[in-house]
Amino acid sequence: MATNKKKILVTETMSPKARTLLIERDDIELIEFPNLISAKDFEALLTAQAPVHGVALGATRFGEPELEASKDMKVVTRIGVGYDAVDVPALSRRKVPLMVAGTANSPSVAEQALFMMLTLAKRAVEMHNLVKDGAWATRLGKLPFDLFGKTVLIIGFGRIGTRIAKRCLAMEMNVLVYDPYKSAAEIKAAGCEPVADLDAALPRADFVSIHCPKTPETVGMFNAARLKRMKATAYLINTARGGIVEEAALYDALKSGKLAGVGLDVFEQEPPPFGHSLFELPNVIIAPHVAGVTREAVDRMSEQTARNILSVLDGEPIRQNVINQDALG
């Protein structure tokens, strides 16, 4: 084997097209371990395979120990867009770019958020069950409602937030946006209303949909005090990251009738423990962190990940997909 080959280690299954993009290059050796579980296993694998020049990660953690074990890391990529499991400062110190899959799964997550809003508004689970249970005559006891004319507050106006905004506007909803890192002009240009004060905006919303990253600033953003500011008839949607919403406070708000319902694709602990308190509530719909994992999104993310890796190795990184721009010099 040629000594000048770059080793790329992949910890998730990649699409056939993405694999082809990598293996058709005669200067790359692809190493696939799609079932890695523990950080200890990963570090040992990197040590055994060193030098490793690039990694494509799923949920696998990556930081200083992994950088040290790999010996000559050039690029770290995520087959996705979240990167809370990656020690970004550690990568920046060594001038190793962290890259994400750009907009590859943004439409999928936006669709999931809208799906959860519609499922709650139309009481889809209840209606499904009452027909199955022979309770047709009770169908008018608790009527569904329309998204038309309702107000949604979108938290975060990035790749996903901008897309859910478009979909909510298409449903003829009033769209408020809270994102302190986006200009009011940009939000207005998208047909939405910018709000500078989250606490003041919460009482206006019929739906709140979270689309911000998990950072020290956003952990616990929706605590008991914030949830209390929402209308008792309002619904919360979280397809972003667990931990942005405090689950104990959420349970109390739902149980006491101070919040109408919630749609959750993410949890503080994943997978959540069996018998989680939220599971007992009828006004909760849940999914196993799959909003961005449709068949199409997986293909798009895999292909973008492969292109991200090649761009760095070829000396022309796709800058818009680099999280730590300081690593580029």
C-alpha positions in Angstrom: 0.0 0.0 0.0 1.4 3.4 -0.9 2.6 5.3 2.1 1.2 8.6 0.8 -2.4 7.5 1.1 -4.6 9.4 3.5 -6.6 7.2 6.0 -10.2 8.2 6.4 -12.1 6.5 9.3 -15.9 6.4 9.1 -18.0 5.6 12.2 -21.4 5.5 10.5 -22.8 3.8 7.4 -22.4 6.0 4.3 -24.4 5.9 1.2 -23.1 4.0 -1.9 -22.5 7.3 -3.8 -20.5 8.8 -0.8 -18.4 5.6 -0.5 -17.7 5.8 -4.2 -16.5 9.4 -4.0 -13.9 8.3 -1.5 -12.8 4.8 -2.7 -12.4 5.9 -6.3 -9.5 8.1 -5.2 -6.2 6.2 -5.3 -4.8 8.5 -2.6 -7.3 7.5 0.0 -7.7 4.4 2.2 -11.2 4.1 3.6 -11.6 2.4 7.0 -15.2 1.7 8.0 -16.4 0.9 11.6 -20.1 1.8 11.5 -21.0 0.2 14.9 -18.6 2.0 17.2 -20.2 2.4 20.6 -17.7 3.7 23.3 -15.2 6.5 23.3 -12.6 4.1 24.6 -13.1 1.8 21.5 -12.8 4.8 19.2 -9.6 6.0 20.8 -8.1 2.5 20.6 -9.1 2.2 17.0 -7.5 5.6 16.1 -4.3 4.5 17.9 -4.2 1.2 16.1 -4.8 2.8 12.7 -2.6 5.9 13.2 -1.8 8.0 11.4 -5.5 8.8 10.6 -6.0 11.9 8.5 -9.7 12.3 8.5 -12.8 11.1 10.4 -16.5 11.1 9.5 -18.5 11.0 12.7 -22.0 10.1 13.7 -22.7 10.6 17.4 -19.1 9.6 18.4 -17.4 12.0 20.7 -14.2 13.6 19.5 -11.7 15.8 21.3 -8.1 16.1 22.6 -7.6 12.3 23.3 -8.8 11.4 19.8 -6.6 14.0 18.2 -3.6 12.7 20.0 -4.4 9.1 19.1 -4.8 9.9 15.4 -1.4 11.5 15.2 -1.9 13.5 11.9 -5.6 14.6 11.8 -6.4 16.9 8.9 -10.2 17.2 9.0 -13.0 16.1 11.3 -16.5 15.9 9.7 -19.9 15.2 11.0 -22.4 13.2 9.0 -25.0 15.7 10.2 -25.0 19.3 11.3 -24.9 19.2 15.2 -21.5 19.1 16.8 -22.1 19.3 20.5 -20.1 16.0 20.9 -17.0 17.6 19.4 -14.4 19.7 21.3 -14.2 22.5 18.8 -11.5 24.5 20.7 -9.3 21.5 20.8 -9.5 21.2 17.0 -8.9 24.9 16.5 -5.8 24.8 18.6 -4.4 22.2 16.2 -5.7 24.0 13.1 -8.0 21.0 12.3 -11.2 22.2 10.6 -14.6 20.8 11.9 -17.0 20.4 9.0 -20.7 19.7 8.9 -23.1 18.6 6.2 -24.4 22.1 5.5 -28.0 22.1 4.4 -28.2 18.4 3.7 -30.8 17.6 6.4 -32.4 21.0 6.8 -35.5 20.3 4.7 -36.1 17.0 6.5 -35.9 18.6 10.0 -38.2 21.4 8.9 -40.7 18.9 7.6 -40.6 17.0 10.9 -41.2 20.2 12.9 -44.2 21.1 10.7 -45.5 17.5 10.9 -45.4 17.6 14.7 -47.3 20.9 14.6 -50.0 19.5 12.3 -50.2 16.2 14.3 -50.9 18.2 17.5 -53.2 20.7 15.9 -55.3 18.0 14.1 -55.2 15.7 17.2 -54.0 13.0 14.8 -53.2 10.3 17.4 -56.5 10.8 19.3 -58.5 10.7 16.1 -56.8 7.6 14.9 -57.4 5.8 18.2 -61.1 6.8 18.6 -61.9 5.3 15.2 -60.0 2.1 16.1 -61.6 2.0 19.5 -65.2 2.3 18.1 -65.6 5.8 19.7 -66.7 7.5 16.5 -69.6 9.3 18.2 -67.1 11.1 20.5 -65.3 12.7 17.6 -66.7 16.2 18.1 -65.9 16.2 21.8 -62.4 17.7 21.3 -62.1 19.4 18.0 -58.9 19.8 16.0 -57.8 23.3 15.0 -56.1 25.0 12.1 -52.6 26.3 11.7 -54.1 29.0 9.5 -54.0 32.3 11.3 -52.0 31.0 14.3 -48.7 32.5 15.5 -45.5 30.5 15.5 -42.3 31.7 17.3 -39.2 30.2 15.7 -36.1 30.1 17.9 -33.0 30.2 15.6 -33.0 31.4 12.0 -30.2 29.3 10.4 -30.4 26.5 7.9 -33.4 24.9 9.5 -35.1 27.9 11.0 -35.3 29.6 7.7 -36.9 26.6 6.1 -39.6 26.0 8.8 -40.4 29.7 8.5 -41.1 29.2 4.7 -43.3 26.2 5.5 -45.2 28.1 8.2 -45.7 31.1 5.9 -47.2 28.7 3.3 -49.7 27.6 6.0 -50.7 31.2 6.3 -49.3 31.5 9.9 -47.9 34.6 11.5 -44.2 33.9 11.9 -42.1 35.5 14.7 -38.4 34.9 14.8 -36.0 35.1 17.7 -32.3 35.0 16.8 -29.9 37.5 18.4 -27.3 36.7 15.8 -29.4 37.6 12.8 -30.3 41.1 11.7 -33.9 42.4 11.8 -33.6 43.3 8.1 -32.7 39.7 7.2 -35.7 38.3 9.1 -38.1 40.9 7.7 -36.9 40.2 4.2 -38.0 36.6 4.7 -41.5 37.7 5.5 -41.2 37.2 9.2 -41.4 39.5 12.3 -38.1 39.8 14.3 -38.4 39.8 18.1 -35.6 41.0 20.3 -37.0 39.9 23.6 -37.8 36.2 23.9 -39.6 36.5 27.1 -41.9 39.2 25.8 -42.6 37.2 22.6 -43.5 33.9 24.2 -47.0 34.9 25.4 -47.9 35.8 21.8 -47.1 32.3 20.3 -49.5 29.5 19.7 -46.5 27.3 18.7 -42.8 27.6 19.6 -40.4 25.7 17.4 -36.8 25.3 18.5 -34.0 25.4 15.9 -30.9 26.6 17.6 -27.7 24.7 18.4 -27.0 23.3 21.9 -24.5 25.6 23.5 -23.8 26.9 27.0 -26.0 29.8 26.1 -29.0 27.6 25.1 -28.8 24.8 27.6 -31.9 25.1 29.8 -33.2 28.0 27.7 -36.7 26.6 28.2 -36.9 26.3 32.0 -39.9 26.6 34.3 -39.9 30.4 34.1 -39.8 30.4 30.3 -42.5 27.7 30.0 -44.7 29.7 32.4 -44.6 32.6 30.0 -46.2 30.5 27.2 -50.0 30.5 26.8 -51.8 27.5 28.3 -53.1 26.8 24.8 -49.6 26.8 23.3 -47.5 24.0 22.0 -43.8 23.5 22.0 -41.8 21.7 19.3 -38.1 20.6 19.8 -36.3 19.0 16.9 -33.0 20.7 17.8 -31.2 19.1 20.8 -32.1 17.6 24.2 -31.2 19.8 27.1 -32.4 23.1 25.6 -35.8 22.2 27.3 -35.7 21.2 30.9 -37.8 18.0 30.9 -38.8 18.1 34.6 -40.2 21.6 34.1 -41.8 20.6 30.9 -43.6 17.6 32.6 -44.9 19.9 35.3 -46.2 22.4 32.8 -48.0 19.7 30.7 -49.3 17.8 33.7 -50.8 21.0 35.3 -52.4 22.2 32.1 -50.1 25.2 31.8 -49.0 24.0 28.4 -51.2 22.4 25.8 -48.8 19.9 24.3 -45.3 19.2 23.0 -43.6 17.4 20.1 -40.1 16.1 20.9 -37.6 14.5 18.6 -34.7 14.9 21.1 -34.2 14.3 24.8 -31.8 15.2 27.6 -30.7 11.6 27.8 -30.7 9.5 24.6 -32.2 7.1 24.4 -34.5 8.3 27.2 -35.0 5.9 30.1 -37.8 3.3 29.9 -40.9 4.7 31.6 -39.9 8.3 31.2 -42.4 10.5 33.0 -43.3 12.4 29.7 -44.4 9.1 28.1 -47.5 8.9 30.3 -49.0 12.1 29.1 -51.6 12.2 26.3 -50.5 15.6 25.0 -47.0 14.5 24.1 -45.8 13.1 20.8 -42.3 11.8 20.5 -39.7 10.5 18.0 -36.3 8.9 18.4 -34.1 11.7 17.2 -34.8 11.0 13.5 -36.0 14.4 12.2 -32.9 14.7 10.1 -32.6 11.1 9.2 -34.8 10.5 6.2 -33.6 8.3 3.4 -32.9 11.4 1.3 -31.2 13.3 4.1 -28.9 10.4 4.9 -27.8 10.2 1.2 -27.3 14.0 1.1 -25.4 14.1 4.4 -23.1 11.2 3.4 -22.3 12.7 0.0 -21.6 16.2 1.5 -19.4 14.6 4.2 -17.3 12.9 1.5 -17.0 16.1 -0.4 -16.1 18.0 2.8 -13.2 15.5 3.5 -11.9 15.7 -0.1 -12.1 19.5 -0.2 -9.7 19.8 2.8 -7.3 17.1 1.6 -7.2 18.8 -1.8 -6.4 22.2 -0.1 -9.7 23.9 -1.0 -12.0 23.5 2.0 -15.7 24.2 1.5 -15.6 27.2 3.8 -19.3 27.6 4.4 -19.4 24.1 6.0 -16.5 24.8 8.3 -17.5 25.5 11.9 -14.2 26.7 13.3 -13.1 29.2 10.6 -10.0 30.1 12.7 -8.6 26.6 11.9 -8.3 27.7 8.2 -5.8 30.4 8.9 
